[in-house]
Amino acid sequence: MNEKKLKFGLPKGSLQDATIEKMGKAGFNIQVSSRSYLPYVDDEQMQIRLIRAQEISRYVELGYLDCGITGHDWVQENNSDVHEVGEFLFSKATRQPARWVLAVPEDSPIKSVKDINGKRIATEVVNLTKRYLKKHGVKAEVEFSWGATEVKAHELVDAIVEITETGSSLRAHRLRIVDTLLTSTPRLIVNHAAWKDKWKRQKIETIALLLKGALDAEAKVGLKMNIEQKNLKALLQSLPALRRPTISTLSEEGWVAVETIIDEHVVRELIPQLKAAGAEGIIEYPLNKVVY
């Protein structure tokens, strides 16, 4: 019997822990051994492969993997012909998108991309950088950087194209951002043949649904409270966040229970207002998934 399997590539390296954590919240328990690049997953229909994010889109395009999670930047750098299922924000530092930026030393005379003409640039994304320069009609030498790119900007090259989330590392190396080439977030990508396979497509769509639900839940919390029926209308009118709650009657006549989901960052202002409006027994609880 030919058992169906989905070959799923996850990024090895800086995004590995964050990706495995999010997959866990989506319901897929993945365990990695230092002795093997074949992680365990508690789903017999899946085979997980840990591969560098830079390479995943190539292996998905070629069909060695059915699908994978990698950055939009590497899909663009490799010019990979794949189907994109969804975008997922779970960067290793913040929930902000990563940016590939053109940067120079703080005291550099370079103020715009036009000033790069005839200069030398070091970067890991050579193809992205060359396309960016061509778009702006600039000719410059672009060399591949194996790492420590920020250090090179002061002595070995005139500029660098480097990835950043907050800009703190660039500032620490006394570098100034000239322009942004590309904004990138993790994407779930699929091989075109796998996407046409009914079973694989359904499996991938389920993973995407659960993963998105887990990520959406991270920024939200649930609230439960009890309130007298006579105060309910005023409560709902004064608090827009509670316009569509679940309301159920309690055993005690004249009282109702109210339950809703809201953005976590507003809770600290909201709970005192709820209390002042007459709510009692207020409970805040975390969420595993929110599926709309």
N, C-alpha and C positions, 0 to 999 in steps of 0.2 A: 504494500500500500504506500503510495506516494504522499507523505505527510506534508501539508502546506506550511511553509516558513516564510517569514518576512525578514529580510536582511536589512538591519537598521544601523546606520553609522552615527556614532556620537563623537563629538570633538574631544580629542585627547589634548591635555595641556591646561591652559589658564581657564578655559570655560568648562572643564570636565566636571569639577565638583558642583558648580552651579547647575549644570545640565542634569546631572544625576539626581540632585536634590529636587529639581522641578519635576522630573519624570517620576520620582517617588511620590510627590504630592498628587500627581496625576493618577497614581495607582499602580505604577510599575516599579517594583523593588529591584534595583540593580546593584550588584555587588562586584567590586573590582578586586582582582588579585594582582599583586606586584609580579607574579610569576607568569602571567598570561595576559594576552591582549583580547581574550575572549571572555568578557564579563558574564556573570550569571544574571538571568532575569527570570522572575517568577511568572513567566508566560511562555508556555511550550511552543507557541506559534511564532515566537520572535527569536532572532539571533542578533545579538548586539556585537558590533565591532567598534573598537576605539581607534580612531584614525585622526591624524592632525587635521584641524579645521581647514587648513590651506588645501588639502587634497580631497576632502569629502565630495565636493561637487563634481570633480573629475570622475571619481569611481561611481557616483550615482549616474552620471551621464553615460558612462560606458556599460552600465548594467551589472557591475560587480556588487553594487549595493542597490537595493530597491528604493531606499529613501535614506535621508539623513538630516541632521541638524547642523547647520554651519552658518557663518556670517554672509550677509548679502555681499559684503566686500569681496569675498573669495569666489563667489559665483561670478561676479563681474570681472575680477582679475583673471580667472581661468576662462572667461567667456563661455561658460558651460550652458548647454542647451538642456535645461531641465524644467519640470513643472513645479511652480511654487504653490504650496498648500496654505501656508500661513506664516505670519510674522509674530515673533515672541520676544518680549523684552525681559531678559534676565541676565544682564551683563554682570561681570564679576565685581564691579565697584558700585554701580548705581543702576537705577532703572532707566537711565538716560541712554539714548543711542550713542554708539561709538562714532568717532569722526576721524577720517584720514585727512590730515592737514599739512599744508606746506608751511614749514617753519624755518626760521633763520635766527642767528644770534641776535640778542637785543640791540647791539650796536652796529648791526649790519646795515649798509646803505640800501639794501633791497626792500622796497616798499610794496611792490605788486608783482604778479607773475611775469609781467613784461620785462622786469629787471633781471629775470633769470636767464634771459637770452645769452647763449654762449657759456653759461656756467655749468657746474656739475652738481648733481643731486644724488643722494643715497636714499634707498628705500627698499622695503620688502615687496612693495606692489609696483613692480616695474611697468607692467602693461597698463595699469590704471593711470600711472603718472605720465606715460608716453601719450596716452589718449587725451589726457587733460592738457598737456602742453600743445598738442596738435590742434585742439579745439581753440586755444588762444593764440595760435600762430607763432608759438615760441619754439626755438630750437635750442636744446640743451642736452648734455650728456647725462644719462640716467644709469646708475650702477646699482646692482643688487647688494643689499646689506644683509649680512648673516646675523646681525644683532648689534646691541649697543649703539644703535643709530644716532641717538641724541648726542653722544660724546663726539661723534665724527663732525658734527656741524661746526665746531669751533676751530678745527685744524685741518681736516682732511677733505671736506667738501664745502660748497657754498651754501647749500640748503639741504633740507631733508623733507621727506614725506613720511609722516609717522602717525600712528593711531593714538587717540586719546579719548578719554571719557570726560574728565573734569579739567584737564589742562594743567593739573598740579605738577606732574612729572616734567613737563616742558618748562614750566616756570622755575622748577628747582634746578634745571640745567641752563637757566638764563637764556631761554629761547622764546621767540616771539612768533605768534601765528600770523601768517600773511593771508592765507585763504584756506577754505575747506573744499577738498576735492569730492568727498563722498561721505554721506551719513549711512551708517550700517547698523542693522539689528540682526539677531539670529533668525533664520528662516528654516522651516521644514520644507525640504525639496524632495521631489520624486522623479524617478526615471519614467520617461514617457510610456514605455512598454508596461511597466508596473502599474501605472495610473489607468491603463486600459484594461487591466486584469480586474474583474469584478471583486474577487475575494480580497486581493491586496488593497484595492482602493477603499473598500469598506473598512478594512483593518486600519489603514492610515488615517482615514477620516475620523474613526473612533479615537485614535491616539491624539489627533489634533484637537478634537472636541474636549477631551479630558484635560489635556495640557493647557488649553486656553482657559478652561474653567478653574483650574488650579491657580493659574497666574492672576486671573481676575479676582479670585478670592483673597489674594495676599493684601490687597489694598482696601478690603472691606471687612466689616464685622457685623454680627447680628446683635440686635437689641430686643429684649423682652421686658415687658412691664405690665403692671395692672393699674387701672384707672377707673374712677366712677364714670358711669355712662353719661351723666349730666355734664362732665368736664371734657368728654371726648371731642366734641365738635370744635370747641375752642382750641384744644390741643392741636388738632389737625390743621386748623386755619393759621395758627401761629408758627407752626413748624413745617415748612414745605417739604423737608426730608421725609416726613411721615405721611405724605398724601396717599400712598398706596400700600398701607400696611395690611397684614393679616389680622383680623379682629375676630375674637371668639368670646362667647359669654362664659362667665364663671359660675360656680355653684352658688356663690353669694349674690343674691339679687341686687341688681343695680350696678354691678361691676363687670368690666370686660378686660380681656387680656389683649395686648397689642404687641405684634412682632413685626420687625422690619429689618432690612439690610441697608447699611449706609456706609459711606466712605469713612475709613478709620480716622482720618485726620480731623474730622469735625466732631468726634465724640466728646472731646474734652469741653467744648462749648455747649454741646447739646444736652448732656446729662444734667447739668444744673438747671437748664430750662425745663427739662422734663419734670424734675423734682418740684420746681416752682409751680408748674401747671397742675400738680396734684398726682403725678405718677408715683407708684410705690413698687417695691420689689424689683427695681431695675437691674437687669442682668445683661452684661456684655459678654459675648463669646466669639471665639475665632471661627473661621470657616475653612473647610477643606477645598471646596469647589463651588463656583457660582456659574451655572450654565444658563444662558439667556435663550 
